[in-house]
Amino acid sequence: LDGEGLLLEPKVPSGQTAIVLGDADELPEALIGLIPGSETKAARLRGLAQSGTRVFVVAMIDRRDENSGSRVIGRFTNQPHREFVYRMAYEMGRHVIGYEIQRVLGLVDALVRQDEKQTISLWGWGEGGVVALPAAALDVRIAKVGLSGSFSPRERVWSEPIYRNVWNYVSEFGDAGTATLLGNRGLVVSNEPGPKIDGPPKPKSGRSGAAPGKLSAYEETKVLAQFQLAMQKRIPEDKNAEWVFGATDGVVWEQMFGPTPQVKSEPTMSQPLDLVAKAYRRHDRLMDQLCDHVQLLWNRGDRTRMGVFNGNALAQSGNWDRETQILRQDFHNQVIGNLGQPEGVPTKRARSRKIYDTPDFVGWEVEMDLPVAPGVFAKGVFLMPKGIKKGEKRPVVVCQHGLEGRPHDVANPLQKTNYYNSFAAELARKGYIVFAPQNPYIGQDLFRVLQRKANPIGLSLFSYITAQHRVVLDWLKTLPEVDSSRLAFYGLSYGGKTAMRVPAILKDYCLSICSADFNEWIGKNVAREPWGNYTSYMYTGEYEMVEFNLGNTFNYAEMAWLIAPRPFMVERGHNDGVGIDPMVAWEYAKIREVYGRLKIPDNTEIEFFLGGHEILGMGTFAFLKKHLKYPE
């Protein structure tokens, strides 16, 4: 990976060096006055250089979309370049902000090798400020940092462009907390308005899928309050450091760099359009480096995850239950996000109303509160077969709908529903007790906003889904007809995603079936040039799919290993566009090997069938019968 930019070299150097990060859409050529567009900033930077300061202007990844895709496969999106890098990088534990921080720190390394005694300052405008603050916090060789149009409370980051989404940043640090890491070094904050962005580039033919998100200026009182909070958080030993807040760049510039002239930009290049074209080629080169690095991380992901969870070795160690419990907690706490353990069983808070009465079963809508999340509830359709004898206990199958689905899609006894084939109702006819939960992935961007709000506080959509399922299971276990040792899970599509994650955490599920979702999941999220006829989330509007650092910790094989030794099955239609058979088989083979080494090969199966994105209900129903021992 390289960093690139432009240098203003003073004729009489003073020993001072300034590293400058413009906003994402500002070309370095504009910031030093070679082309129009940033005349005021260019005048300041040229004046700074004239006064003896070396000025390095670092190139940033911008918000255009021309390179957001692949010319190799002929697919493109309207995602801003920053979002395109963000999506693939986030899954692999990296970030477009993090990469740009590394470019700054790499420049600092190079400067210090040249001269250890020089004073290095860092200034960032807009998106450059978002990068500059953590970069300065991380490197004590940066003497002071100046921020313009970026320092702010981060509580509304969920409504901003998604490339600003940083896992757990608000709860762990925020801008005020990050500023305290500067210690006794200088901080200058200008309340100059940052960039105003109305959204991603407009969709057009062949280019769509970008996440919504806007940027607008924060009120000065809120920015000042965040600055004052940072001041309060400083330890006494650091309070002698010069920290300055001002309304505009002009007010604080002298505090940052001392008195400097403003030198009017006089471009000397006769072909500014050539400069712009060269700048965009430089940009695409730097962006492609980041994308290529993420693709390399994905290709090495199996080896990396093996260092976290070596299923084959662990299966032979005799410590499977103990070691996987530790990994299960890591998965819940660090990857999914843990809301906590409910206190008690919410039997008194369960509310119900009858909605079905068929010759074979009765159905109710059931709703119950979540003790760990006031105002949040779990809800679903409960089907109870008729004819259960007093004292008899039956197994339960929790049947989960997919994206934009409803419990009635799986539980409707009046019609054979598309994709689901009313499989929950069919299981109830066979005598199983059934619960069909309502999962929150409905409402298109409405539920994706939940994911956006959750990530900055170290949570995800599945934090809530897991808590909802825990409450449902606790309630089911109170029913006299339920055998609490035989609680099974069977989900389609997004319900298949649930089948991988929730039973991996909740051991009350005695088995899990993943239908129409199982995949080499990491590749499906990060592949810039997917092979075969399947959908990569790099090219869809499902921007909530990426989960921070999942690619280095838990692919679908590792999730299934957390389910082991409990039974696990995959249902896969050859024509299902969520993946291709070779990818599915590749990932499943790792599961089959571990079950074999655990000497329980009969506890896992995969069924391929000639069909698409749907429930078949053949091998899976037999799998349920075999492992739930019902019907006898």
N, C-alpha and C positions, 0 to 999 in steps of 0.2 A: 504494500500500500504506500502511496506517495501523498504528500501534501504539496500544493502548488499555490502560487500567488505572485504578487508584484512587490518590488522593493524600491523605496525612495532612499537613496544613499546620500547623506549630507557630505558636502565637500570638506567641512571641518567638523568631524564627529565630536560629540560631547560626552560619550560614554553612556548615553541614554538610548534605550531601545523600546519602541512601541510595537506591539502586535495588535493589529486591527482586524476585527471581524465585522463586516457590514451585514445588513439584513440579507436574507436569503436571495432576494431578487436584485441585489445591487452587485453589479460586476466590479471587480477590483479596478478595471480600467476607468470606470466612472468615478470611483472613490479617489483616484489620484488625478483626475482631470484630463485623461486622454480622450475620453468621449463624454458627451453631455449626459446629464441625468442626476448627478449628485453634487452640484456646484458648491453648495455651502460646506459640505463635508470635505470636498476636495480642497477647498481653500484652507481649511483648518489643517489638513494633513500635509499639504505642501508647505504651509507655514511652519509646522512642527519640524519637518525635515530641514527647512532653511535655518531653523534655530539650532540645528546640530543633532537632532534625534533621528536615528535610523528607524524607518517606518516599514514594517512588513504588513502587507494587506493579503489576508488568506482567502483563497477561493472557497466558497460555500456551495453546498448542493441547493439548487433553487426550486421554485414552485411551478415551473413549466411542466408539460407532460410529454414532450416530443419523444423522449427516450424511455418512457414508462411502458415497457413491453419488450418484445423480442422480434427482431427482423428475421431471425432464423426460422421461427414458426409462424411469423406474420400475424402476431396478436399484440394488441396494444390496449391501453386503458387511458382514462382521463385523470388518473391519480397524479397528483403533484410528484415530482421526482423524489421529494423528501418522504412522501408516503410510500412510494414504491419500494424505496430502500428500507423504510421502517418496517413494513409488513414482513418481509422475509427475515430481516435482522432480529426483530423482536422474538420470533419463535426460537432463534438460535442464541438467545441471551445477549444479543448485541442491540445497538440502537444507532440511528443516524446521528443523534446528538453525541453519543459515545464515540463514534468514529471521528467526528469532528473535534472532539476534545483531544483524542489521541493525535490528531494532526497538529493541534496547537502544542501539545506537550513534546511532540517530536521536534518541532521547530525550536522550542526552548532547549531541548537537549543539544541541538546543533549550535545554538547561540552560545551556550555555556561552554561547549568544547572550544569555541573560538576565544572566548574571553569570560573568565569566571567573575570578574569584578564589575561587569556592566550591570546597570539597573534595568530590569525588564518590567514594563507595564503592559497591561492588556485592556483593550477597549472593545466593547461590543454594542452594536446597534441592533435593535429588533431581534431577529432570530440569532444574530451574532451574540447578543447579550445572553440569550438562553444557553449558549455554549460557553461563553466566557466565564460566567459565575462558577459553575462546577469545575471548569478547568483551573481557575485560580485557586479554588478551594483545595484541589488535589495536589498542587505543586507550589511548595514554599519558595521556589526560586522566582516566582512572580511577585514583585514587590507591592503592586497595587492593581486594582481592577476598576474600570469605569463601565457603567451600564446605562444605556439609554433606550427607553421604550420596551423594556423587558422585565425589570424587577417588579414583582407584583404578588398579591395573594394568588394561590394556584387552585383555589376551590372551584373555579369555573373552567378548569382545564378540559373537562369532559365536553364542553361545547366548542372548544378550539380545534384547529386541525389535528388529526389523530397522531401526526408525527411528533406532537408534544406530549403524548401519553407515556409516562414513565411509571413502571410498576412500583407502588408503595411510596412514591415520592412525597405526597402530601402528608401522609401520616408519619413518615420517618424524618423528613427534613423540611420541605417547603423552601421557598427562597430565603426566608429569615434564618432557618436552621442551617442552610448551606452557607450563608454569609458568615455565621459564627465560626465556621471552619477556617476562615481566613486568619483567625487568631489576631496577632498584633500587626497585621499588614493592612494597607489602606483600601478603602472602599469609597467610591464616588457613584452616587445614583442620581440620574437626571430623570425628571418626570416628563420629559419630551414624549409626546404620543408615539407609540410604536406603529408598525404597519397596520393598515386597515385592509383586511382580506374578507371579501364577501362569500368566499367558498372556493372549492377547487375549480379548475378549468371546466367550462361548460361541456356536458356530454355531447358527442356527435357520432356520426356513423362509424362504427368500429372502435369507438373509444368511450367507455363508461365504467362504472363500478367504484368511483372514488367515494371515500367517506365524507359526509358533511362536516363542516367545521368553519367557524368564522373567527376573525381577530378584530378586536376594537380596543380603543384605549380604556384603561381603568381610570376610575375617578382618582384625582390627586390625593384625596383624603385616605383612600384605601392603600395607595402605594406608600404614602407617608406612614400609615399605621403599620405596614409590613416592615418598613425601615426601622421604625421605633421598636417594633417587636424584636428585630435582630439586635438592636442596641441593648435591649433589656436582657437578651439571652447571653450576651458576652460575659465571660468570666472577668473578675476584677483585674487580673494581670494584663488583659488585652484592651482595657478601656482607654489607654493612652494613644491607641492607634487613631489615625486621622480618618474619620468617617464623615462624609459630607452628603447632604441631600439638597438638590436644587430643582427649580421648576423647569429649567431648560438646559440644553447643552451649553449654550453660551455662558450661563451662570457658573457651571461646574467645570468647564474645560480648563480654565486657568488653575483651579484647585488640583486638577489631575496632572497637568503638564507644565504649569508655570506660565508666565507671560510668553506668548508666541504670536507672531504676526499672522494675519490671514493673507495668503497669496492667491490672487485671482488665477483661476485655471486658464491656461492658454495652451490648448492642445497643439502639439507640434507635428502630430502625425497627419498626413494628408489623406489617408484612407481609413476613416473611422469605421466604415462598414466591414472592412477586412479585420479590424480589431475585434469587432463584435463576433464575427464568424469564428475567429481563432479562439475567443473566450468561450464560445459555446462548445467548440471541439474539446477544449481543455476540460470544461464541465463534464461532458459525456465520458471523457477518459477517466476522470476521477470517480464519477458515479459507477461506471462499469467495473472499476477496481473493487468498489465496495460490494457490488452484486456478486462479482466473481468470488470474493472472499467468503461471502455467506454460502454460496453454492459449495465451496470447498468445505466449510464447516459442516454442512449437511452431509456431504459424502463421507466425512470422518465421524459422523454422529454415532454410528454403531459402536465404533471403538471408544468414543468418549463416554457413551452411556454404559458400556461394559465396565468402565472404571467406577461407575456409580453403583451398578446393579449387575453383577455377573451371575445371571440366572443359572447357567449350566454348572458353574463351580459351586454355587450355593446349594443347588439341588443335591449335590453329592456330599455336602458337608455335614448333614444331619441337624443343621441349625435353621431350617427353613422358616418355621413359625416365628422364632425370636427375631431373626434378621429382617424378615419381610415386614414385621410390625414396625420396626424403626423406619424402614423405607416408606411404609404406608403413612406414617405420621409426617414424614418429609413431604410426600406427595400432597397430602391434605394441607399442611401448613404453608409450604413454600411455593407450590405450583397452583393449586386450586384456590387456596385461601380459606381459613377456618373461622367460621362464625362463632364456634364454641359448642359446648354440649348442652342440650336442653335439660332443664331441671324438672324431672318428674315426667309422668305420662299424662298428656292432655286429654284424658277421657272426658272430663266435664266440659271441655271446650269444643268437643266435636258436635257439629250441627248437621242435620241431614233432612232430606225430603225424598219421598219415593218418586221415581220417574219411569220405571219399567216394571211390568208384571207379566211375565210370559209363562207358558206351560213348564219351562225348565228352570227359570230363575227369577229373582226379584232384584231390581236395581235401584240404588239411591245415589243422589248427589250428596257428597260429604265434604265438610269444610272444618278445618281446625287451625288454631292459632300457633304461631311459632314463638316459644318462650324466649329464644335468643334474638329475635328480631321483631320488636313491638310494631304492630300494624301490618305485618306480613303474615300470610296464611298459606296453608296447604289445602288443596282442593282436588277432587276427582270423582269418578264414578265407581261405585262399589257394587259388585254383582255377587249375590249369594244364591247358590243352587238350592232348589227345593229338594225336600226328601232327606235332609241330613238328620241322622238319628241322634237322639239325646246321648251326649257323651262322645259322639264321633268327632274326630278332628281331621280336617281336610288341609291339603297344601294350598298355598296362595300363589298365583302368578300375577306379578305387577306388570301391566302391559302399557308400554310408553309410546305415545304418539311422536311424530317428527315435527319439523319446522312448520310453523303456522298452523299446527294441528290442534285438535280438541279431543278430550276423552271420548266423546261420542263417535269420533272417527274409528276408534278401535272397538268400542263397546256397543255400537248400535245393533240391536237385534232385528230391526225392521228391514234392513237392506245390507247387501254386501258392498262395503265401501271400497272406493278406489285405493289402490296401493296396500291398504291395511287388511282388506278382505274380512273386516269385522272379526279379527282373530281373537279378541278378548271375549266377545259374545260366544264364539265357537268353543273356546276353552270352558266357559261357564256351562255350556250345554253338555260338555263332557264330564261335568261334576267338579271342576276346579273352582275355588273361590278366587275372585278376580278383583283387583283394584287398578283403575286406569287414572293415573295422576294428570293434573294439568300442570305442565311445565311452562316456565315463563317466556320461552322463545316464540312469542307471538307479537304482532303489531309492527313488524318490519323494523324501522329505525327506533321505535319506542323501546323495544327490548334491548337493542344494541346500545342505546343510551345508558341502560342499566349497567352494561359491561363497561362502558366508558367511565361511569361514575365510580364503579367498584375498583377498577385497576389502580387508580392513584392512592387508594387506601389499603392495598394489598389483598383485595378480594376479586372475585370474578362472578359471572353468572352462575357457575357451578357451585360457588360457595352457598348460594341460596337454594339451589336445587338439591344439594346434598342435605342441607338442614331440613328442607321440606320432606325429603324421603325418610329421614331419620324419624320425624314426627309421625309420618304415615305408618312406618313399621312399628313404632311404639304403640300406636293405636291398634293396629291389627293384632298385635300380641295380646291385647286385653280381651279379645273376642273368644268366647268359649268354643266356637266351631273351628278356630284356626290352630293349626299345628305350627307353632313358632319356630320349629326347627326346619320347616320346609317352606321358606319364603323365597320364591324365584323371581328373576327379572328377565323381561323379554322386550326389546325396544327396536324400533325401525328408524333409520335415518338419523335425525338429531336424537331420537330415542336410542339409537345405536351408540351415539356418542355418550349418552347417559349410561348405557350398558357397560361401557369401558371404564368410566370414571367413578360412578357412584358405588357399584359393588366392590371396586378396588379399595374404597375407603370403608364402606359399611359391611362388616363381616356378618351381619344378620341376614344378608342375602346369601342363600345357600348355593345358588348357581346364577349364571348370567348368559344370555343369548344376545349377540350383536347381529342385527339384520340390516342390510343395505347401508352400511357405513364403514365396515372394517377395511383398513387400508394401511399402506406405509404412510402413516398420517403426517409425519414431518415433511416428507417430500410433497405431499398434496398441498401443504401450506406454503412451502418456500420455493418450489421449482419454477425458475424463470422460463425454462424450456422443457415443459413436461413431455414425456414420451408416451405415445399411445393416445387413444381417444378417450380422455377423461378430463374432468374439470379441475384445474388448479385454482386454489383460492387467491392466487396472485391476480387473477383476471376476473373476479366476481365482486359483487357488492357486499359480500359477507365478511366485512372488515373486522367483525368481532371474533373471528375464528382463532386468530393467533393468541397463543398463551405463552407468557414470558419464560424463556429458557427451556421450554418443553423439549426442544430438540437435543439438548444435552443431558436430559434426565429420564424422561419417560415417553417412549413411543408406544404404539399399541401393544407390542409384545411385552414390554415392561409392565404396562397396566394389567395385562392378562396374567402376568406372573404374580402380581399382587392379589389377583383373584384366586390363583392356585393355592392349595390343592382342590379348591371347590370346582365343580364342573363348569366348563366354559365352551361355548359353541359359536360358530360363525355361519350365517346364512347369506349366500352370495349368488346373485343372478348374473349370468354371463354378460348380459346386455346393460347392466347397471352402470351409468356414466359416472358414478362417484369414484370409480377406479378401474383398473384393468386386472384381469386374473393374475398375470405374473407378479404384480405388486402385492396383491392380496395374499397370494400363495407364499411369496418371499417372507412377508411379515409373519404369517401364520406358522410357517415352518419352525420359526424360533420358539413359538409357544409349544408346538407338538414335541420338540426335542426336550424341553424342560419337563413337561408332563411325563415323557418317557423316562427321563433320568430320575424323576420322583417315583417311578414304578407305578404310575397311575395313568397309562396311556388311554384307557377307556373313558377317562374323565374329560376328554376334549375331542371335538369333532368339527369338521367343516363340511358344509353341503353346497356344492355348485349345482345350479339348475339353469335350464334354458328359460330365461325370463329377465325382468328388469328390476326396477327399484320398487320392490314389493315383498310382502309376506307370502311365502309359499305354504308354510304350515305342514310340511310333510316330515322331513327329518327332524325338525325342531320339536314337533309334537311328540315324536317318538323319543327324543332326547329328554323331554320333560317327563314322560311316562317312565322312562328307565330310571332317572335319578330321583324323581319325587315318589316313585313307587306307587303311582296312581294313574289310571284305575288299576287295581290289583288284578 
